[in-house]
Amino acid sequence: MELEAWKLFALVGLFALTLAMVFLPLFFWGHIRHVQDPHRRHVYETGVSLLSCFGGGVFLATCLLHLLPEARSQLDKGLLECWGHLPAFPLLEFLCILGLLLVLVMEQVTLSWKEGEEIHHVRGCHPPHTPLGAAPVANYGSVEHLPGDWTPPEEAEEGSPSIHNDPNSHSTLRALVLVLSLSLHSVFEGIALGLQPDGAALAQLLAAIAVHKSVLAVTLGLNLAHSRLGRVGVAACGLTFAAMAPFGMGLAMLLLLGTPQTGAALLEGVLQGLACGTFLYVTFFEVLPHEMSHSRHRLLKLLGVLLGVVAVTALCLSFPHS
């Protein structure tokens, strides 16, 4: 009974810690957006950009050093349980490709449909007819004729490397995919936590997961801050991610009351493999291209990516997955 009490304490603590770490960047981002001093704002936005690059390194290392070995272990275990042998076909690598392509197809189909709707809407709008020569020629080329959200090239170049008006740079779909992949992984982390047989093993794994999830939660908060989601959507994503590990932990505690089903390891390995593909997509199609497409602070951004990889590598070495 004492072990179950500690597990319940870990469940509540992990939820509170993750939720706080997700909303911490959102709080600072809300403060940055109201800063009027151009120099201070530039410093803050540069810091956000470097943290985003750090998050890209975290995602990359998490995928290749944590998710991928874990998926391979579970996949091999499940295949041996169900078929008694391992196939020659590189199944895990295929699942990674499938996960990446699945997100890519979803995004491109959604964007294609959205662009088609916008084109149809524009064609359906007929501006009032203006006779030739009736337009006020004096205004053409002047500031008054420019769209309200236009930024001169020199100002755009000097502006923030992270904040720009590209509506597709941090789309809602990509933010949701990131939340989904992180939440899926969190469920399995919670299951592993709930299946620990004694207090020592529980404490060791809880420390590793708490540090690991704190880094991921801060990175997720930065991506949600850059996304086009509203406040309600951002709050829902943060709550979902924070609740997934406790959900998996509670599920594991319930599973201990019965007999584990055959094929559970295979299912976990398949889902983890798909999650690897989504992590690769988020890293190489979203985070890094968005930040590296701007010329300012290239070496600092590269250093941020390297530090993200080093941080996860240090975690993996400090808390090796058993």
BADO-6700 format. One record per residue (C-alpha): residue in three letters; residue number from 1; x, y, z. Coordinates in nm, 2 decimals, padded with zeros to 4 digits, always signed. Layout:
<pts>
     r     k       px       py       pz
   ALA   NUM        X        Y        Z
...
</pts>
This chain:
<pts>
     r     k       px       py       pz
   MET     1   +00.00   +00.00   +00.00
   GLU     2   +00.29   +00.24   +00.07
   LEU     3   +00.42   +00.19   -00.28
   GLU     4   +00.08   +00.28   -00.43
   ALA     5   +00.07   +00.59   -00.22
   TRP     6   +00.41   +00.70   -00.35
   LYS     7   +00.29   +00.63   -00.70
   LEU     8   -00.01   +00.86   -00.65
   PHE     9   +00.22   +01.13   -00.51
   ALA    10   +00.44   +01.09   -00.82
   LEU    11   +00.14   +01.11   -01.04
   VAL    12   +00.02   +01.44   -00.90
   GLY    13   +00.37   +01.59   -00.88
   LEU    14   +00.45   +01.50   -01.23
   PHE    15   +00.13   +01.66   -01.36
   ALA    16   +00.20   +01.98   -01.17
   LEU    17   +00.56   +02.00   -01.28
   THR    18   +00.49   +01.94   -01.64
   LEU    19   +00.20   +02.19   -01.65
   ALA    20   +00.42   +02.46   -01.49
   MET    21   +00.70   +02.41   -01.74
   VAL    22   +00.47   +02.42   -02.04
   PHE    23   +00.31   +02.75   -01.93
   LEU    24   +00.64   +02.92   -01.82
   PRO    25   +00.75   +03.01   -02.17
   LEU    26   +00.40   +03.13   -02.25
   PHE    27   +00.41   +03.37   -01.95
   PHE    28   +00.74   +03.52   -02.06
   TRP    29   +00.63   +03.53   -02.42
   GLY    30   +00.32   +03.73   -02.32
   HIS    31   +00.55   +03.97   -02.14
   ILE    32   +00.79   +04.01   -02.43
   ARG    33   +00.51   +04.09   -02.67
   HIS    34   +00.42   +04.40   -02.47
   VAL    35   +00.78   +04.54   -02.44
   GLN    36   +00.79   +04.87   -02.62
   ASP    37   +01.17   +04.94   -02.61
   PRO    38   +01.31   +04.81   -02.95
   HIS    39   +01.65   +04.71   -02.80
   ARG    40   +01.50   +04.51   -02.51
   ARG    41   +01.25   +04.35   -02.74
   HIS    42   +01.52   +04.25   -02.98
   VAL    43   +01.72   +04.09   -02.70
   TYR    44   +01.42   +03.90   -02.57
   GLU    45   +01.32   +03.78   -02.92
   THR    46   +01.68   +03.67   -02.99
   GLY    47   +01.67   +03.47   -02.66
   VAL    48   +01.34   +03.31   -02.77
   SER    49   +01.50   +03.22   -03.10
   LEU    50   +01.80   +03.06   -02.94
   LEU    51   +01.58   +02.86   -02.70
   SER    52   +01.38   +02.74   -03.00
   CYS    53   +01.70   +02.61   -03.16
   PHE    54   +01.79   +02.45   -02.83
   GLY    55   +01.45   +02.28   -02.84
   GLY    56   +01.52   +02.16   -03.19
   GLY    57   +01.83   +01.99   -03.06
   VAL    58   +01.63   +01.84   -02.78
   PHE    59   +01.38   +01.69   -03.02
   LEU    60   +01.65   +01.55   -03.24
   ALA    61   +01.84   +01.38   -02.96
   THR    62   +01.52   +01.26   -02.79
   CYS    63   +01.42   +01.09   -03.11
   LEU    64   +01.75   +00.92   -03.19
   LEU    65   +01.88   +00.85   -02.84
   HIS    66   +01.57   +00.79   -02.64
   LEU    67   +01.26   +00.71   -02.85
   LEU    68   +01.43   +00.50   -03.12
   PRO    69   +01.62   +00.26   -02.88
   GLU    70   +01.30   +00.22   -02.67
   ALA    71   +01.09   +00.15   -02.98
   ARG    72   +01.34   -00.10   -03.10
   SER    73   +01.35   -00.28   -02.77
   GLN    74   +00.97   -00.30   -02.74
   LEU    75   +00.93   -00.39   -03.11
   ASP    76   +01.18   -00.68   -03.09
   LYS    77   +01.02   -00.80   -02.77
   GLY    78   +00.67   -00.80   -02.92
   LEU    79   +00.78   -00.97   -03.24
   LEU    80   +00.95   -01.25   -03.04
   GLU    81   +00.64   -01.29   -02.83
   CYS    82   +00.40   -01.31   -03.13
   TRP    83   +00.61   -01.48   -03.40
   GLY    84   +00.91   -01.62   -03.23
   HIS    85   +01.16   -01.46   -03.46
   LEU    86   +01.27   -01.12   -03.59
   PRO    87   +01.21   -01.02   -03.96
   ALA    88   +01.49   -00.93   -04.19
   PHE    89   +01.29   -00.63   -04.31
   PRO    90   +01.39   -00.30   -04.12
   LEU    91   +01.05   -00.26   -03.96
   LEU    92   +01.14   +00.02   -03.72
   GLU    93   +01.30   +00.24   -03.98
   PHE    94   +00.99   +00.18   -04.20
   LEU    95   +00.76   +00.29   -03.92
   CYS    96   +00.97   +00.61   -03.87
   ILE    97   +00.93   +00.69   -04.24
   LEU    98   +00.56   +00.61   -04.22
   GLY    99   +00.52   +00.85   -03.92
   LEU   100   +00.70   +01.13   -04.10
   LEU   101   +00.50   +01.08   -04.42
   LEU   102   +00.18   +01.06   -04.23
   VAL   103   +00.23   +01.41   -04.09
   LEU   104   +00.35   +01.54   -04.42
   VAL   105   +00.05   +01.41   -04.61
   MET   106   -00.19   +01.55   -04.34
   GLU   107   -00.03   +01.89   -04.36
   GLN   108   -00.01   +01.92   -04.73
   VAL   109   -00.37   +01.80   -04.78
   THR   110   -00.49   +02.05   -04.52
   LEU   111   -00.29   +02.34   -04.67
   SER   112   -00.41   +02.24   -05.02
   TRP   113   -00.77   +02.24   -04.91
   LYS   114   -00.73   +02.57   -04.73
   GLU   115   -00.55   +02.74   -05.03
   GLY   116   -00.83   +02.62   -05.26
   GLU   117   -01.09   +02.76   -05.03
   GLU   118   -00.91   +03.10   -05.02
   ILE   119   -00.87   +03.11   -05.40
   HIS   120   -01.24   +03.03   -05.44
   HIS   121   -01.33   +03.30   -05.19
   VAL   122   -01.11   +03.56   -05.37
   ARG   123   -01.26   +03.47   -05.71
   GLY   124   -01.61   +03.51   -05.56
   CYS   125   -01.53   +03.86   -05.44
   HIS   126   -01.58   +04.12   -05.72
   PRO   127   -01.43   +04.46   -05.64
   PRO   128   -01.63   +04.76   -05.76
   HIS   129   -01.54   +04.87   -06.11
   THR   130   -01.32   +05.17   -06.14
   PRO   131   -01.29   +05.35   -06.47
   LEU   132   -00.94   +05.37   -06.62
   GLY   133   -00.76   +05.67   -06.50
   ALA   134   -01.00   +05.73   -06.22
   ALA   135   -00.77   +05.59   -05.95
   PRO   136   -00.57   +05.84   -05.74
   VAL   137   -00.24   +05.79   -05.91
   ALA   138   -00.06   +06.01   -05.66
   ASN   139   -00.10   +05.75   -05.39
   TYR   140   +00.06   +05.46   -05.58
   GLY   141   +00.40   +05.40   -05.45
   SER   142   +00.33   +05.60   -05.13
   VAL   143   +00.31   +05.47   -04.78
   GLU   144   -00.07   +05.51   -04.78
   HIS   145   -00.11   +05.26   -05.06
   LEU   146   +00.08   +04.99   -04.88
   PRO   147   -00.10   +04.71   -04.69
   GLY   148   -00.13   +04.77   -04.32
   ASP   149   +00.10   +04.47   -04.23
   TRP   150   +00.37   +04.55   -04.48
   THR   151   +00.72   +04.59   -04.34
   PRO   152   +01.00   +04.76   -04.53
   PRO   153   +01.28   +04.52   -04.63
   GLU   154   +01.54   +04.69   -04.42
   GLU   155   +01.32   +04.67   -04.11
   ALA   156   +01.22   +04.31   -04.19
   GLU   157   +01.59   +04.22   -04.20
   GLU   158   +01.66   +04.39   -03.87
   GLY   159   +01.35   +04.24   -03.71
   SER   160   +01.32   +03.93   -03.50
   PRO   161   +01.44   +03.61   -03.65
   SER   162   +01.16   +03.42   -03.47
   ILE   163   +00.86   +03.64   -03.52
   HIS   164   +00.74   +03.70   -03.87
   ASN   165   +00.41   +03.71   -04.06
   ASP   166   +00.44   +03.38   -04.24
   PRO   167   +00.10   +03.22   -04.16
   ASN   168   +00.23   +02.87   -04.23
   SER   169   +00.56   +02.88   -04.04
   HIS   170   +00.40   +02.76   -03.72
   SER   171   +00.07   +02.62   -03.83
   THR   172   -00.20   +02.49   -03.60
   LEU   173   -00.16   +02.14   -03.75
   ARG   174   +00.21   +02.12   -03.67
   ALA   175   +00.15   +02.24   -03.32
   LEU   176   -00.11   +01.97   -03.27
   VAL   177   +00.11   +01.70   -03.42
   LEU   178   +00.39   +01.80   -03.18
   VAL   179   +00.15   +01.78   -02.89
   LEU   180   +00.02   +01.44   -03.01
   SER   181   +00.36   +01.29   -03.05
   LEU   182   +00.49   +01.41   -02.72
   SER   183   +00.16   +01.30   -02.54
   LEU   184   +00.19   +00.96   -02.70
   HIS   185   +00.54   +00.92   -02.56
   SER   186   +00.43   +01.05   -02.22
   VAL   187   +00.17   +00.78   -02.19
   PHE   188   +00.44   +00.51   -02.23
   GLU   189   +00.66   +00.69   -01.98
   GLY   190   +00.38   +00.70   -01.73
   ILE   191   +00.31   +00.33   -01.80
   ALA   192   +00.68   +00.25   -01.73
   LEU   193   +00.66   +00.45   -01.41
   GLY   194   +00.34   +00.28   -01.29
   LEU   195   +00.49   -00.07   -01.35
   GLN   196   +00.79   -00.02   -01.12
   PRO   197   +00.80   -00.29   -00.85
   ASP   198   +00.97   -00.10   -00.56
   GLY   199   +01.03   +00.24   -00.43
   ALA   200   +01.40   +00.27   -00.53
   ALA   201   +01.33   +00.19   -00.89
   LEU   202   +01.03   +00.43   -00.88
   ALA   203   +01.24   +00.71   -00.75
   GLN   204   +01.52   +00.66   -01.00
   LEU   205   +01.28   +00.65   -01.30
   LEU   206   +01.08   +00.94   -01.16
   ALA   207   +01.38   +01.16   -01.14
   ALA   208   +01.49   +01.08   -01.50
   ILE   209   +01.14   +01.14   -01.64
   ALA   210   +01.09   +01.46   -01.44
   VAL   211   +01.41   +01.62   -01.58
   HIS   212   +01.34   +01.49   -01.93
   LYS   213   +00.98   +01.61   -01.93
   SER   214   +01.08   +01.95   -01.79
   VAL   215   +01.30   +02.01   -02.09
   LEU   216   +01.04   +01.88   -02.34
   ALA   217   +00.77   +02.08   -02.17
   VAL   218   +00.96   +02.41   -02.19
   THR   219   +01.03   +02.34   -02.56
   LEU   220   +00.67   +02.26   -02.62
   GLY   221   +00.57   +02.58   -02.45
   LEU   222   +00.79   +02.78   -02.69
   ASN   223   +00.64   +02.61   -02.99
   LEU   224   +00.29   +02.68   -02.86
   ALA   225   +00.38   +03.04   -02.81
   HIS   226   +00.48   +03.06   -03.18
   SER   227   +00.18   +02.88   -03.30
   ARG   228   -00.15   +03.03   -03.43
   LEU   229   -00.35   +02.86   -03.16
   GLY   230   -00.57   +03.08   -02.94
   ARG   231   -00.55   +03.09   -02.56
   VAL   232   -00.80   +02.82   -02.52
   GLY   233   -00.62   +02.59   -02.77
   VAL   234   -00.29   +02.65   -02.61
   ALA   235   -00.43   +02.58   -02.26
   ALA   236   -00.59   +02.26   -02.39
   CYS   237   -00.27   +02.14   -02.55
   GLY   238   -00.07   +02.21   -02.23
   LEU   239   -00.32   +02.03   -02.01
   THR   240   -00.33   +01.74   -02.25
   PHE   241   +00.04   +01.70   -02.25
   ALA   242   +00.07   +01.73   -01.87
   ALA   243   -00.21   +01.48   -01.81
   MET   244   -00.07   +01.20   -02.04
   ALA   245   +00.20   +01.07   -01.81
   PRO   246   -00.03   +01.05   -01.51
   PHE   247   -00.29   +00.88   -01.73
   GLY   248   -00.03   +00.62   -01.84
   MET   249   +00.08   +00.57   -01.48
   GLY   250   -00.28   +00.52   -01.36
   LEU   251   -00.34   +00.28   -01.65
   ALA   252   -00.03   +00.08   -01.55
   MET   253   -00.15   +00.06   -01.19
   LEU   254   -00.48   -00.08   -01.31
   LEU   255   -00.30   -00.33   -01.54
   LEU   256   -00.11   -00.46   -01.24
   LEU   257   -00.45   -00.59   -01.11
   GLY   258   -00.49   -00.81   -01.41
   THR   259   -00.27   -01.01   -01.66
   PRO   260   -00.09   -00.81   -01.93
   GLN   261   -00.22   -00.89   -02.28
   THR   262   +00.00   -01.06   -02.54
   GLY   263   +00.10   -00.81   -02.80
   ALA   264   +00.11   -00.51   -02.58
   ALA   265   +00.49   -00.47   -02.63
   LEU   266   +00.44   -00.49   -03.01
   LEU   267   +00.17   -00.22   -03.00
   GLU   268   +00.39   +00.00   -02.79
   GLY   269   +00.69   -00.05   -03.03
   VAL   270   +00.48   +00.03   -03.33
   LEU   271   +00.34   +00.35   -03.18
   GLN   272   +00.68   +00.46   -03.06
   GLY   273   +00.82   +00.40   -03.41
   LEU   274   +00.55   +00.62   -03.56
   ALA   275   +00.63   +00.88   -03.29
   CYS   276   +00.99   +00.88   -03.39
   GLY   277   +00.88   +00.98   -03.74
   THR   278   +00.68   +01.27   -03.61
   PHE   279   +00.97   +01.39   -03.40
   LEU   280   +01.19   +01.39   -03.71
   TYR   281   +00.93   +01.58   -03.90
   VAL   282   +00.89   +01.85   -03.63
   THR   283   +01.27   +01.89   -03.61
   PHE   284   +01.36   +01.90   -03.98
   PHE   285   +01.05   +02.04   -04.14
   GLU   286   +00.94   +02.29   -03.87
   VAL   287   +01.18   +02.40   -03.59
   LEU   288   +01.52   +02.41   -03.76
   PRO   289   +01.41   +02.55   -04.11
   HIS   290   +01.21   +02.82   -03.94
   GLU   291   +01.50   +02.94   -03.73
   MET   292   +01.79   +02.88   -03.98
   SER   293   +01.61   +03.06   -04.26
   HIS   294   +01.72   +03.39   -04.11
   SER   295   +02.07   +03.52   -04.14
   ARG   296   +02.11   +03.68   -03.79
   HIS   297   +02.30   +03.49   -03.52
   ARG   298   +02.36   +03.18   -03.73
   LEU   299   +02.64   +03.05   -03.51
   LEU   300   +02.46   +03.12   -03.19
   LYS   301   +02.16   +02.92   -03.32
   LEU   302   +02.39   +02.64   -03.42
   LEU   303   +02.53   +02.64   -03.07
   GLY   304   +02.17   +02.63   -02.93
   VAL   305   +02.10   +02.31   -03.13
   LEU   306   +02.43   +02.15   -03.02
   LEU   307   +02.35   +02.24   -02.65
   GLY   308   +02.01   +02.08   -02.69
   VAL   309   +02.17   +01.76   -02.82
   VAL   310   +02.43   +01.77   -02.54
   ALA   311   +02.16   +01.82   -02.27
   VAL   312   +01.96   +01.51   -02.38
   THR   313   +02.28   +01.31   -02.42
   ALA   314   +02.38   +01.39   -02.07
   LEU   315   +02.04   +01.28   -01.94
   CYS   316   +02.06   +00.95   -02.13
   LEU   317   +02.41   +00.89   -01.98
   SER   318   +02.30   +00.99   -01.63
   PHE   319   +01.98   +00.79   -01.64
   PRO   320   +02.03   +00.49   -01.87
   HIS   321   +01.71   +00.32   -01.98
   SER   322   +01.68   -00.02   -01.83
</pts>
